[in-house]
Amino acid sequence: MNCIDTALLQKKISVRALAEKVGVSAETVRLWRTGRRRVSVRNITALCNALDLCAEQIRPDIFLKNPKKAA
């Protein structure tokens, strides 16, 4: 489970509601959740605000200097 899934469950927000808040399609949110698409830099701020996450949680490959690689 990734940070988007965890936040959706904790906040009890639907995929559709999140998509509306961020300004993307529900399919885009589903692709983010499954890892088939990375969150674009232009959507980071809206997603962070909607889910109370920080950019480092969503895209550590961009926002952390030395991101840990997944095992």
Number of C-alpha atoms within 10 A of each C-alpha: 7 12 13 22 16 13 15 16 11 10 11 10 15 12 19 15 15 20 19 13 14 20 13 13 14 17 12 16 22 17 13 18 19 13 11 10 12 14 17 11 11 8 12 18 14 15 22 17 13 19 19 11 16 15 17 15 14 20 16 15 13 12 13 12 9 9 12 9 7 4 3
